[in-house]
Amino acid sequence: MSGQDTMWAMTAADQAAAVRSGRISAADLVDSHLDRIAEVNPRVNAVTQLMADRAREDAARMDRRRAAGEELGPLAGVPFTVKETTPVEGVPTTFGLPRFHDLVAAADAPPVARLRAAGAVPIGHSNMPTLVLAGMHTRSELFGHTVNPWDPSRTPGGSSGGDGAAVATGMAALGLGNDSGGSVRIPASFCGVAGLKPTPGRFPADHRVLGPDDPGPAAQMLVTDGPLARTVADLRLAYEALAGTDPRDPRAVPVPLDGPPLPGPVRVALVADPGGRGVHPAVREALTAAADALSDAGYDVTEVADVPRLDEALEAYGRITLTELAPTWPAVRQLLGDGGDRYIQLALEKTPPADAAELVRLMGAWLGIRRSWAEFLDRSPLLLGPVFTEPPVEPGLESRDAAGRERVAEGMRLCTVTSFVGVPAVAVPAGIRDGLPCGVQVVGRAFREDLCLAAAQAIEDRLGVLAPVDPRQAAAAETR
C-alpha cells in the first residue's frame, strides 16, 4: 500500500505523540489528511462537508500553544470526522437532507466538545443514510452513495458508514458515529476498522438537534455516540477522551474508566450463531480465529448454545422503536426522497405499532430482558459473537424488498439485541476473507468497556490491523 510512511497513515496515538513532542506540526498533520481526502474522497464519497479552513486554524493555534510551552492533550492534532447527525459549531447538521442544508449548529455536541478538549481536530462531516432512517447502506439524499473501499459492489455499512470508510482510507484517524443497533459496529466490520458502542450513560450526548425537545424514551435509551479507529489502542484513547459527565446530559454518570480486575482467567462465552438462524462460513472462521487468539492470550473461551431471550428482545426492540416513530412517520417519510422510505415502511408492515397497554407491557419486558443478560454476563463477563452474520452485502439490499430487509435484520441481530440490553461492545477486525474484511464483536457487562477493549486488543495483537487501505477501483460519482 502506498503512503505507509506518511503522516495520515500513522496511528492516532503516534500522531498525537509526534505533535506533542514537536516532531511534526499540527498544521502539517492536518494538511497531510487534507491531501489524502483530496486524493481518495472522490472515489469513496465518505467526507461530506470539509472543514479545511477551520481545521488549519485549529492546528495553527495548537502549534502556537506548543511553542509557548503549553502541554497539549492526549489527542493533540489528531483529525476526526463527525457523522452528519452530530453538531459541529458553525457547520450545518444536515442529516443528509437537502432541507437541512442550512441548519447551522450553534455549539459543538458534547462528544465533539470532549474530543476537541483532548486536542483532536474536526476535519469534516461524514455521510450517512438520509435521516438515519433510509436503511443500513450509507446513501443520503443530499450527498449520494458512500462506497466500500474494499469492494465498490459491497456496502460500507451504516448508518455511520461515512466514518467507517473515512477512517479505513486514512482520511481521518478517528471517526465519531453513533449506534442504536449496529450503526458503529457494522461499518467498522465492513470497512476493516475497530468501533466502540459504549454503555448508555458512559459518554455525554445531546440529541436535541431539530428543536428544544428531547427524543422519546426509545431513542434516549438506545442511541449512543461511539468512536471508530484503525487500532484498538486508538479506540481506547478516544474512549478515555469521550467518557465523563456534562450538564447537558443528566444520563451521563461518573463511572471509572476501568473496573476492578477479575479473578482468574476471564471467561468468554462464544456464540457463533445467535438464535441458531445460520451464519456464513467466513464469519464462523473469523470467530474461530478470534476465539483462538483469546485462548492463547489466557482467556477461558467456551462456546455456549445461545444468548438470552433473543427472539423476545428483537420483537420488543422493533415494537417499541416503531411505536415511537409511527405518529410522525407520515410527515417524516415525505422527507426521505425516492425510495428512502422503504426501509421503515417494510418494517411497519411487518411490525405494527403497539397500543398503550401493550407498550407498558413491552417496557416491563425490556427490564426483564436486561436482567437476563446481566445474569448471563455475571457467569461469563465477555461474549464473543458476530457483528453481522455474513460478509458485507450489496448496497440497498435492506430496502429492496421484504426478503432483503429480513436478511439484513437477521444479519445484524446480535448488534440489535446488545443495543437493546444496554451493554458495551467493541467491533474488531478478524482478518480478510475472499478479499473483504470480517469483524467480530466483544460484548461486556455494563460499564466494562475496559474488558471489551482489552479482549479486542488481544484479538488485534494476533490477527493484525487491516487499515489504512487504498480504495479499490470505482468512483463514487458512478453510483450517485
N, C-alpha and C positions, 0 to 999 in steps of 0.2 A: 504494500500500500504506500501511496505517496504521502509525504508530509509528516512522517513519524518524528522527525527532529524539529518540527515547527511548534510554535507556542500553542496554537489551538489544539494540537494533539496531546499536550501534556494533561495529566490528571488535574482536577480542581485543586487537590492538596498541593501538588507541585507548583501549579500556577500561583497560588496564594503565597507559598513559601518564597518563591522567587521574587515576587513583588515586595513582600515584607523585608527581604534582605537587600533589595535594590539591585539584584542580579538582572532583573528585567523591569521595565517601567510598566505601570498600569496602562499608560497610553499605548505602548507598543502591543501589549496583550490584547486590548480592545481592537486595535487596528488589525491584528492577526485574525481575529474572529470575523471582523467585517469583511476582510478579504475572502475568508472561507465562505461566508454567506454569499458574497457576490459570485463565487465560483460554483457552488453546488445548489443554492436555493432555487435557481431556475429549473433544476432537474427534479426537485422533490417538493417544492412549494410548501414548506413547513413554517417558515417565518412569514408572518402576515404584515405587521406594521413594524418597520425597522426604526429603532430609536438611536440612530448613529450619532447625531449631534449631541444628544443628551448623554449618551454613553461616553463619548470623548470628553465632555465636560466633567463628568463624574471621575473619570480616570485621571484627568489633569489635576483635579482637586486632591485626589488621593496621592499623587506623586508629590505635590507641594507639601502635603502633610508629612509624608515620609521624610522629605528633605529637611523639614523643620524639626525632625526628631520625634514626631508623634508615633506611638505604637499603633499599627494597623490591625484590623480584625482578622479572624481565622479564615475568612473567605476574601481577603483583600484582592480586589481587582478582578475576581472571577466573573465572567459574563454568564447570565442566565436568561432563559426565555420564560415568558409568562403566558399561560393559556388565555384565550380571548374572553373567558368568563371573569377574570380576576383583575380588579382595577390597579392601574399604574397611574399615579398622579400626572395630570396634564395630557393623557393619551386616551382616545376613545376606547371604551369597553364594548365591543360590538356584538359579542356572542355569535359572530359570523353572519350577522343580519344587516342588509342594506339600511333598514330603517334606523338602526342604532349607530350608523357611521359617525355621527357627531356627538355621541353620548360620552363626553369628555369626563374623566374621573377627577373628582375634587381632591382626592387623597389616595395614597397607597393603601391597598388592602393589608390587613395585619401580617400575612406571611411575606408579602413583598417588603414591607417595612422591616421585618425581622432579618431577612436576607441582606437588605441594604445596611442595616446596623452592623452586620458581621463583615461588611466590606464588599459584598457582591454587587455587580453592576447589571441592571436590566438592559438587555440589548435588543429585545424585540418581543412583540406578542407572537403567539403561535396558534396554528389553525386547529379547528375542532368541528364536529358536526353542528349544523345550524341549531342554535339554542340548546345544544346538548341533547336534543330530542330526535334528531333526524336519523339516528342509527349508531352502530358501532364504528362504521367506516368514517374516517375524517374527511368530510367534504362539507364545506359551508356555502351557503347561497352567495355570500359576499366574496369569498376568496377561492372557491373551487376545491379541487381534489388535492390531498397530500398523498405522495407516492411512498410506498415502502422502499427504502434504499437498497434492500437486498434483492428485491424482485418486484418490478413495477406491476406485475399481474396480481400481486397479493396486496391486501390492505395493510397499512401500518398499525391498524387497530385504532381504538378510541375509547373514550372521547378525547383523551389527551394525546392524540396521535401526532400533532404538530411538535410537541415537546419530545416525544419519543424519536421522531425522525431527525429533529434538530440536534439532539444530544448524540445520537448514533453517528451522525455525519460530521461532528466536530464544529457545528455552527455555534454551539454553546456548550459549556462544561456541565451545566446543570439546567434542568427544566422544572418549572413549578406548575403541576397539573392539579387535578382533583379527581376523587374516586368515590363512587357510591355503589359500585357493583363490579369493579374491574377496570375503571377508566384510567388508572395509572398503570396497573399491573399488566393489562393486556398489551398496550403499546410498548411497554418495556420488553415483554416477552417477544412480541412480533418484530421488534427493531433491534434486539440483541443488546439491551442495556438493563440496568437494575432500577427498580422502583419501590417506593415505600408507601403503603397505605397505613397511616397511624391509627391508633385508638382514638375514637371521638373524644375530644377534650384535651388531647395531647398538644395540638397546635391551635393557637387562637385564629379565628376567622370571622369575617363579617360578610355574609352573602346578600346583604341588602344593596343591590346594585340598581334595581329598576324603580326604587321608591323607598319610603321610610319604613315600610312594613317588613317584618321578617317572613321567611317562607314558613310553610306548615310544618307539623311535627315530623313527618317522614323525612323531608329534606333536612331539617335541623339535626336529626339523629343519624342520617346515613351519609351525608356528603362530608368528606374530609379532604382538605388540601394535602398534597404529598409531592415529594421531590422525585426526579429521575436523574440518574447519573451513569457514567460509564463504568465506575467501580463501586464496590460496596463501601470502601473507605470514604469515598466522596459522598456517598449517600449518608454515611454516619456524620460527616461534617455538616451536611445540610440539616439533618435531624437535630443536631445539637443547637444549630442556629435558630431553627423554627420553633422548638419547644419552649413553652412558658405561658405566661398569662398576659391578658390585655383587657382593659376595661370595656372595650367594645365587644368582648365575648365572655359572658358570665359562665359559659360552659367549660372554658379552659381552666385546668387545675394545675397546681404547682407540684406535680409528681416528679421525683428524682429521675434523672436520665437513665440511671442504671438501678435495677432492683437488686435484692440480696442474692449472693451466689447460691446455687442449688447444690445439694449434697450429691456426691457420686456422679456417675456418668449421666448426662442429661438424656432423658427418654424422648424419643421421636417416634410418633405414630405415622407410618406411611400409609396413605390412602391413594392408591393409583387410579381408581375408577369410582369416584363418589357416586353413590346411588346405583352402581352396577349397570350403568347405561351405555358403557362402551368407551374405550379410549384408543386413540390411534397408536400403532406400534412405535412410531417415532417419539411420541410423548412418553410412552411407557419406558423406552430406552433411556430417555433423558432422566426420568425419575429414578431408574435403577442406578445410573451413573452418579446422580446426586446423593442417593442413599449410600452408595459405596464410599463416596467422599466423606460423608458424615461419619460413617462407621470407622473409617481409617483415622479420622480426627478424634476419635474417642467417644462419639455419641452412641447411645444404645438405641438402634433403629429396629423397630418391629413393625411388620405390615399388619394392619388391622382390617376388619371387614368393611367398616364404613364410618362416616361421621354421623353425629346425632341428628335425627329428625330432618333429614334433607328435604324430602318432599313437602313436609308441612311448612318448613321455613321458606321454600321457594314459592309456595302458594300464598303464604301470608305476605311475603315481600311484594308480590305482584298485586294482590288485592289492596293492600294499604297504600302503595305508591300511586296506583291508578285511581283509587278513590280520591286521593288528594288532588290529582291532576284533572279529573273529569269536569268539575264545574267551569274551569277556564279553557278546556280543550277546544270548544267551537271557535273561540277567538284566536287561540294560540295557533291552531292548525293553519289558519289563513296566512300566518307569517312565514311558514316553512318552505314555501316555494313548491314548484312542480315535483311531486313525488316525495317531498320531505316529510309528509305526514304519515306515510305508510307504516313506518316502524311502530309508532304508537297506536295507530288505528288498528293494525293487526293484533296488537296486544289487547286493546279494549274489546275487540270482537271475541277474543278467547276468554278474557277475564273481566266480566262486568264489574262496575263499582259496587262496593258494599253499602248496605243501608246502615243507619246509626247503630242499631243493636248489633249487627254483625261486626261493625268496626270496633265497638267496645270489646267484643269477644276476641277479635284479632289482636288488639293491643295487649290483652292479657296473655294470649298465646305467645306473643313476641317475648315477653319477660320469661315465660316458661322455657322457650327455646334457648334463650340466652343462659338460663340456669343449667340446662342440659349440657351446653357447650362448656360452661365453666367447670362442671364436674368432669367432663371428658378431658379437658386440658389440665385439671388437677392431677389426673393419673399420668398423662403424658404432656409435659409443658410445651412441646412443639409438635406441629403437624406438618408433614411434607406431602404436597399434592400438586396437581397440575394447575397452571394458570388458565389454560384453555386446553380442552381435551383433544384437539387436533392441530396440525400446523396452521400457519396463517392462511386464511380463506380469501376468496376473491372479494374485491370491493363491492359493497352494497348487497351482499348475499342476504343480510337480515331484513332488507326492505323489499326484496324481490317478490316473495310470496309467503304464505303461511308456513310452508315447509322450510324455507330458508331462514325465516325468523326463529322457528323452533330449533333448528340445527345450531344457530348461534347461541340461543339461550341455553341449550344443553351444554354447549362447549364451555361457557363461562360459569357454569353452575357453582363451582367451589368459590369463585370470586363473589358471586351474588350472596351466597349464604354467609360467608365470613364478614361481608359488609353488614349484613342484617344483624348478626350477633355482636358486632362492635369490637372485633378483635384485630390486632395489628397483623400485617403480613408484608413480607419482602419478596418481590419477584427478582430472580437472579438467573442469568443465562446458564444453561447446562449443555452447551455445545451447539454444533451445526449439524443438521440432518437434511440431506437432499438439497443442500445449498441454502437452507433457511435456518435462522436461529430458533432455538427452542428453549423456553424458560420454564422454571418450576417456581413454586412459592413455598416459603416457610412461614407458617402461621403460629402465633403465640398467644399466651394469656394476655388479658387486657393490661395495657401499660408496660408490657415486657418487650417493647421494640428492641431493647438491647439483646435479648436472647435470639430474636429473629435475625438481627444484623450479624451477630457472632456466627450463627449457623450458616447464613448466606456467605459470609467471608470464608468459611471452611470449604464450601462448595466452589467458590470462585478460585481459591488457592489451588484446588485440584484440577478444575476444568477450564480455567483461564478466562480472560477478558476478550470480548469479541469486537469491540468498537474502540476507536473510530473506524468507519468504513467509507469508502468512496461509493457514491450511488451507482447502481447498475444502469445500463443504458435505457433511458426513457426521458422524456421531457414532461414536466408537469402540465405544460400547455396542451399536450396531446390528449389529456384526459379531462380537460375542463369542459 
